[in-house]
Amino acid sequence: MSSRRAGAGKEQQQHVAALVLARGGSKSIRLKNIKPLAGRPLLAWVLGAVVDCHRFHSIWVSTDHDEIAKVAEKYGARVHRRSAAASNDSSTSLDAIMEFLEVHKEIDVIGNIQCTSPCLKPSHLIEVIQMMKEKKFDSVFSVVRRHQFRWREVAEGQVTEPMNLNPSKRPRRQDWPGELYENGSFYFATAALIKSGCLQGGSVAYYEMAPEYSVDIDVDIDWPIAEQRVKRYGYFGKMNKISLLVCSRDLQIERECKDRSYTLSDMPEIKKMKDNGIRVKLIGGSDKQWNKEWKEETVEKLMKDMSISWENVAYFGNDESDLECLKMAYVGGASGDTASRVCDAADYICTSRGRIGNVEEFVDHVTLLTEKYRAENPGDDNASEGMNNKKRTHESTSPSNGTIVKKIKS
């Protein structure tokens, strides 16, 4: 990827850069920035939206950690190695951004994209960059509207007083516009403003995001809530029609099935997929699990018989002999405790307990992708061309999500 371009249009004159700050020293959740969320590293969710918006000249992740750097590069970003001075517990985001700009003087506008906001969509970023360009704002940041009554602590002993309401005339929700709160998704600012020591200032505006997209992860209890929200509202890229699910059985799967007197074909989730018209093929086992060529030939023969391509295949496997199939499939899944090379090739990392549990989790994910594809393509029975994180097509650039943008009065 060029440092000057990351899919930006030719008409863009200023160098607009995306910067995700992702240090390795998170205290609340260890290595939070690359912890799997709904099958992907947390960092991957925001990078998917950033890459697919096609408005940034360069895309960067600022980190001090090798594993985070590896994930950043896998999902389309370049890496800025953050110094120790800008990576300690007392360092601020502004410190890290200013350090970054000292190295990258070609940048005119920077979008600080928060890694912990996984429901970000390309359309949000497209609209904000358009605001910065057309209305000449110095800074724009994301907010969410909330209807919450606030009270001030004025003395010890739980003494308080109202801050934004008259208790004798409490308004109904529908009669009160609410208030704007920063939701932490992003902060855009000119390089000149940041170099002056300010991230929000000058001609400043807010960008209002709908509540369903305003997700912020700070502590452990936020994680399961964020995961459910991402599954419903997260950006998955343009959906392909999945016509074939292939599961490569390894020895651990075989042992678990034997211990439970169970076969994968008995799995209710797999039976549901078959009922929905998705062909399911179980391959491998003790006699074939190491044979890379046999696995590829088997899948390609199935594809030929079905007149489909790898873009219509979901593949689950945990062995190095599955690497090529995982790379070529539209979506590849692997167990989180398998070899790192296999996990690197997969798009979806399963975290459920046991190999059978991993298969069930991956099948559920494929079902979710199928539902999303059908929602986008009602009545379409033909396989569509699309891309995952390695071969991605792009979201529409038209404004969406009911977002509101307004200038803040000075």
RABELCOR-V933883 format. One record per residue. N is the residue number from 1. OMEGA is omega in whole degrees, -180 to 180 (* if undefined). D_LAST is the distance of its C-alpha to the last C-alpha in whole Angstrom. Layout:
# RABELCOR-V933883
n:N omega:OMEGA d_last:D_LAST
n:N omega:OMEGA d_last:D_LAST
This chain:
# RABELCOR-V933883
n:1 omega:180 d_last:40
n:2 omega:177 d_last:38
n:3 omega:-180 d_last:36
n:4 omega:-176 d_last:34
n:5 omega:172 d_last:35
n:6 omega:179 d_last:35
n:7 omega:-179 d_last:35
n:8 omega:-179 d_last:32
n:9 omega:-177 d_last:33
n:10 omega:-176 d_last:34
n:11 omega:-179 d_last:31
n:12 omega:-177 d_last:28
n:13 omega:179 d_last:28
n:14 omega:175 d_last:26
n:15 omega:180 d_last:27
n:16 omega:-177 d_last:25
n:17 omega:171 d_last:27
n:18 omega:179 d_last:27
n:19 omega:175 d_last:28
n:20 omega:178 d_last:29
n:21 omega:-174 d_last:29
n:22 omega:179 d_last:33
n:23 omega:-176 d_last:34
n:24 omega:-173 d_last:38
n:25 omega:179 d_last:37
n:26 omega:-176 d_last:36
n:27 omega:-175 d_last:37
n:28 omega:179 d_last:36
n:29 omega:-176 d_last:38
n:30 omega:-179 d_last:40
n:31 omega:-177 d_last:39
n:32 omega:-172 d_last:37
n:33 omega:178 d_last:36
n:34 omega:175 d_last:39
n:35 omega:-179 d_last:40
n:36 omega:175 d_last:42
n:37 omega:-177 d_last:40
n:38 omega:172 d_last:41
n:39 omega:180 d_last:44
n:40 omega:172 d_last:41
n:41 omega:-179 d_last:40
n:42 omega:-180 d_last:36
n:43 omega:-176 d_last:35
n:44 omega:-177 d_last:37
n:45 omega:-180 d_last:35
n:46 omega:179 d_last:31
n:47 omega:177 d_last:33
n:48 omega:179 d_last:35
n:49 omega:-179 d_last:31
n:50 omega:-179 d_last:30
n:51 omega:-173 d_last:34
n:52 omega:177 d_last:34
n:53 omega:175 d_last:31
n:54 omega:178 d_last:32
n:55 omega:-177 d_last:29
n:56 omega:176 d_last:29
n:57 omega:176 d_last:31
n:58 omega:-177 d_last:32
n:59 omega:-173 d_last:32
n:60 omega:167 d_last:32
n:61 omega:178 d_last:33
n:62 omega:-176 d_last:32
n:63 omega:175 d_last:35
n:64 omega:-171 d_last:38
n:65 omega:-175 d_last:40
n:66 omega:-178 d_last:43
n:67 omega:177 d_last:43
n:68 omega:178 d_last:39
n:69 omega:180 d_last:40
n:70 omega:179 d_last:43
n:71 omega:180 d_last:41
n:72 omega:-179 d_last:38
n:73 omega:179 d_last:40
n:74 omega:-175 d_last:42
n:75 omega:166 d_last:39
n:76 omega:-179 d_last:38
n:77 omega:169 d_last:36
n:78 omega:-173 d_last:37
n:79 omega:169 d_last:37
n:80 omega:-180 d_last:35
n:81 omega:-177 d_last:37
n:82 omega:-180 d_last:35
n:83 omega:178 d_last:36
n:84 omega:-179 d_last:37
n:85 omega:-180 d_last:35
n:86 omega:-176 d_last:32
n:87 omega:-178 d_last:34
n:88 omega:-174 d_last:34
n:89 omega:-178 d_last:33
n:90 omega:-180 d_last:31
n:91 omega:178 d_last:29
n:92 omega:175 d_last:26
n:93 omega:-180 d_last:24
n:94 omega:177 d_last:23
n:95 omega:-177 d_last:26
n:96 omega:-180 d_last:28
n:97 omega:180 d_last:25
n:98 omega:176 d_last:25
n:99 omega:179 d_last:29
n:100 omega:-178 d_last:29
n:101 omega:176 d_last:27
n:102 omega:-180 d_last:30
n:103 omega:-173 d_last:32
n:104 omega:-175 d_last:31
n:105 omega:-180 d_last:29
n:106 omega:-174 d_last:30
n:107 omega:179 d_last:27
n:108 omega:-180 d_last:24
n:109 omega:-180 d_last:22
n:110 omega:174 d_last:22
n:111 omega:177 d_last:22
n:112 omega:-176 d_last:23
n:113 omega:-177 d_last:25
n:114 omega:-179 d_last:26
n:115 omega:-174 d_last:30
n:116 omega:178 d_last:30
n:117 omega:-168 d_last:28
n:118 omega:180 d_last:31
n:119 omega:177 d_last:30
n:120 omega:179 d_last:28
n:121 omega:177 d_last:29
n:122 omega:-178 d_last:29
n:123 omega:177 d_last:27
n:124 omega:-176 d_last:24
n:125 omega:178 d_last:24
n:126 omega:-177 d_last:25
n:127 omega:180 d_last:22
n:128 omega:179 d_last:20
n:129 omega:176 d_last:21
n:130 omega:176 d_last:21
n:131 omega:-179 d_last:18
n:132 omega:-176 d_last:17
n:133 omega:-171 d_last:20
n:134 omega:-176 d_last:19
n:135 omega:173 d_last:16
n:136 omega:176 d_last:15
n:137 omega:174 d_last:13
n:138 omega:179 d_last:13
n:139 omega:177 d_last:13
n:140 omega:178 d_last:14
n:141 omega:-174 d_last:15
n:142 omega:179 d_last:18
n:143 omega:171 d_last:18
n:144 omega:-180 d_last:20
n:145 omega:-180 d_last:20
n:146 omega:177 d_last:22
n:147 omega:-177 d_last:24
n:148 omega:176 d_last:24
n:149 omega:-176 d_last:25
n:150 omega:-180 d_last:24
n:151 omega:-178 d_last:26
n:152 omega:173 d_last:25
n:153 omega:-173 d_last:28
n:154 omega:-180 d_last:29
n:155 omega:177 d_last:32
n:156 omega:180 d_last:35
n:157 omega:175 d_last:37
n:158 omega:175 d_last:35
n:159 omega:-175 d_last:33
n:160 omega:175 d_last:30
n:161 omega:-176 d_last:27
n:162 omega:179 d_last:25
n:163 omega:-174 d_last:21
n:164 omega:177 d_last:20
n:165 omega:170 d_last:23
n:166 omega:-176 d_last:26
n:167 omega:-180 d_last:29
n:168 omega:-180 d_last:31
n:169 omega:-179 d_last:29
n:170 omega:-179 d_last:29
n:171 omega:170 d_last:27
n:172 omega:-178 d_last:29
n:173 omega:-176 d_last:27
n:174 omega:179 d_last:27
n:175 omega:-175 d_last:26
n:176 omega:-177 d_last:23
n:177 omega:-178 d_last:20
n:178 omega:-179 d_last:20
n:179 omega:-179 d_last:17
n:180 omega:177 d_last:16
n:181 omega:172 d_last:17
n:182 omega:177 d_last:18
n:183 omega:172 d_last:21
n:184 omega:-178 d_last:22
n:185 omega:-179 d_last:23
n:186 omega:176 d_last:21
n:187 omega:178 d_last:18
n:188 omega:178 d_last:18
n:189 omega:175 d_last:17
n:190 omega:178 d_last:18
n:191 omega:180 d_last:21
n:192 omega:179 d_last:19
n:193 omega:-179 d_last:16
n:194 omega:-180 d_last:19
n:195 omega:176 d_last:21
n:196 omega:178 d_last:19
n:197 omega:-177 d_last:19
n:198 omega:178 d_last:16
n:199 omega:178 d_last:16
n:200 omega:-178 d_last:12
n:201 omega:-176 d_last:10
n:202 omega:173 d_last:9
n:203 omega:-169 d_last:8
n:204 omega:180 d_last:9
n:205 omega:175 d_last:10
n:206 omega:175 d_last:13
n:207 omega:-176 d_last:16
n:208 omega:177 d_last:18
n:209 omega:178 d_last:22
n:210 omega:-176 d_last:25
n:211 omega:-177 d_last:26
n:212 omega:179 d_last:29
n:213 omega:-177 d_last:28
n:214 omega:-179 d_last:26
n:215 omega:177 d_last:28
n:216 omega:-178 d_last:28
n:217 omega:-179 d_last:31
n:218 omega:-178 d_last:31
n:219 omega:-175 d_last:35
n:220 omega:-175 d_last:38
n:221 omega:179 d_last:38
n:222 omega:-169 d_last:35
n:223 omega:-179 d_last:37
n:224 omega:177 d_last:39
n:225 omega:179 d_last:37
n:226 omega:-179 d_last:35
n:227 omega:179 d_last:38
n:228 omega:179 d_last:39
n:229 omega:-180 d_last:35
n:230 omega:-180 d_last:36
n:231 omega:-178 d_last:39
n:232 omega:-172 d_last:38
n:233 omega:-178 d_last:34
n:234 omega:-180 d_last:34
n:235 omega:-178 d_last:35
n:236 omega:-173 d_last:38
n:237 omega:178 d_last:38
n:238 omega:-175 d_last:40
n:239 omega:169 d_last:43
n:240 omega:170 d_last:47
n:241 omega:177 d_last:50
n:242 omega:-178 d_last:52
n:243 omega:-175 d_last:56
n:244 omega:173 d_last:57
n:245 omega:179 d_last:57
n:246 omega:177 d_last:59
n:247 omega:179 d_last:59
n:248 omega:-177 d_last:61
n:249 omega:174 d_last:63
n:250 omega:-176 d_last:64
n:251 omega:-180 d_last:66
n:252 omega:175 d_last:64
n:253 omega:180 d_last:63
n:254 omega:-179 d_last:67
n:255 omega:-180 d_last:68
n:256 omega:178 d_last:65
n:257 omega:-180 d_last:67
n:258 omega:180 d_last:70
n:259 omega:-177 d_last:69
n:260 omega:-176 d_last:68
n:261 omega:-168 d_last:70
n:262 omega:172 d_last:67
n:263 omega:-178 d_last:67
n:264 omega:180 d_last:63
n:265 omega:177 d_last:65
n:266 omega:-175 d_last:65
n:267 omega:-179 d_last:61
n:268 omega:-179 d_last:60
n:269 omega:179 d_last:56
n:270 omega:177 d_last:59
n:271 omega:178 d_last:61
n:272 omega:179 d_last:58
n:273 omega:178 d_last:57
n:274 omega:179 d_last:60
n:275 omega:-180 d_last:60
n:276 omega:174 d_last:57
n:277 omega:177 d_last:58
n:278 omega:-180 d_last:57
n:279 omega:-179 d_last:60
n:280 omega:180 d_last:61
n:281 omega:175 d_last:63
n:282 omega:-178 d_last:64
n:283 omega:176 d_last:65
n:284 omega:-171 d_last:66
n:285 omega:-172 d_last:68
n:286 omega:-176 d_last:70
n:287 omega:-174 d_last:72
n:288 omega:-168 d_last:70
n:289 omega:-179 d_last:67
n:290 omega:-170 d_last:67
n:291 omega:-177 d_last:68
n:292 omega:-177 d_last:65
n:293 omega:-179 d_last:66
n:294 omega:-179 d_last:68
n:295 omega:-180 d_last:64
n:296 omega:-180 d_last:63
n:297 omega:180 d_last:66
n:298 omega:-180 d_last:66
n:299 omega:-178 d_last:62
n:300 omega:176 d_last:63
n:301 omega:177 d_last:66
n:302 omega:180 d_last:64
n:303 omega:180 d_last:61
n:304 omega:179 d_last:64
n:305 omega:-177 d_last:66
n:306 omega:-178 d_last:63
n:307 omega:178 d_last:61
n:308 omega:178 d_last:58
n:309 omega:177 d_last:56
n:310 omega:180 d_last:55
n:311 omega:180 d_last:51
n:312 omega:-175 d_last:53
n:313 omega:168 d_last:54
n:314 omega:-173 d_last:53
n:315 omega:176 d_last:55
n:316 omega:179 d_last:55
n:317 omega:-175 d_last:57
n:318 omega:-177 d_last:57
n:319 omega:179 d_last:60
n:320 omega:175 d_last:60
n:321 omega:177 d_last:62
n:322 omega:-171 d_last:59
n:323 omega:-176 d_last:57
n:324 omega:178 d_last:57
n:325 omega:178 d_last:57
n:326 omega:-179 d_last:54
n:327 omega:-175 d_last:52
n:328 omega:-177 d_last:53
n:329 omega:175 d_last:53
n:330 omega:175 d_last:49
n:331 omega:179 d_last:49
n:332 omega:-179 d_last:51
n:333 omega:178 d_last:51
n:334 omega:177 d_last:52
n:335 omega:-177 d_last:53
n:336 omega:-178 d_last:51
n:337 omega:179 d_last:54
n:338 omega:-177 d_last:55
n:339 omega:-176 d_last:55
n:340 omega:179 d_last:52
n:341 omega:179 d_last:53
n:342 omega:178 d_last:54
n:343 omega:180 d_last:50
n:344 omega:-179 d_last:49
n:345 omega:-176 d_last:50
n:346 omega:175 d_last:49
n:347 omega:-176 d_last:46
n:348 omega:-180 d_last:46
n:349 omega:-177 d_last:47
n:350 omega:-178 d_last:49
n:351 omega:180 d_last:49
n:352 omega:-178 d_last:51
n:353 omega:176 d_last:54
n:354 omega:-178 d_last:57
n:355 omega:178 d_last:58
n:356 omega:176 d_last:59
n:357 omega:177 d_last:56
n:358 omega:179 d_last:54
n:359 omega:179 d_last:56
n:360 omega:-180 d_last:55
n:361 omega:-179 d_last:51
n:362 omega:178 d_last:51
n:363 omega:176 d_last:53
n:364 omega:179 d_last:50
n:365 omega:178 d_last:47
n:366 omega:177 d_last:49
n:367 omega:178 d_last:50
n:368 omega:179 d_last:46
n:369 omega:179 d_last:45
n:370 omega:178 d_last:48
n:371 omega:179 d_last:46
n:372 omega:177 d_last:43
n:373 omega:-178 d_last:45
n:374 omega:177 d_last:47
n:375 omega:179 d_last:44
n:376 omega:-175 d_last:42
n:377 omega:-178 d_last:46
n:378 omega:177 d_last:47
n:379 omega:-179 d_last:51
n:380 omega:180 d_last:51
n:381 omega:-179 d_last:54
n:382 omega:178 d_last:54
n:383 omega:179 d_last:53
n:384 omega:176 d_last:49
n:385 omega:179 d_last:48
n:386 omega:-177 d_last:46
n:387 omega:170 d_last:44
n:388 omega:-177 d_last:44
n:389 omega:179 d_last:42
n:390 omega:-174 d_last:44
n:391 omega:-165 d_last:45
n:392 omega:166 d_last:42
n:393 omega:-164 d_last:41
n:394 omega:178 d_last:37
n:395 omega:175 d_last:35
n:396 omega:-179 d_last:34
n:397 omega:180 d_last:31
n:398 omega:-180 d_last:30
n:399 omega:-178 d_last:27
n:400 omega:171 d_last:28
n:401 omega:176 d_last:27
n:402 omega:-178 d_last:25
n:403 omega:-178 d_last:22
n:404 omega:177 d_last:19
n:405 omega:179 d_last:16
n:406 omega:176 d_last:12
n:407 omega:178 d_last:9
n:408 omega:180 d_last:6
n:409 omega:178 d_last:4
n:410 omega:* d_last:0
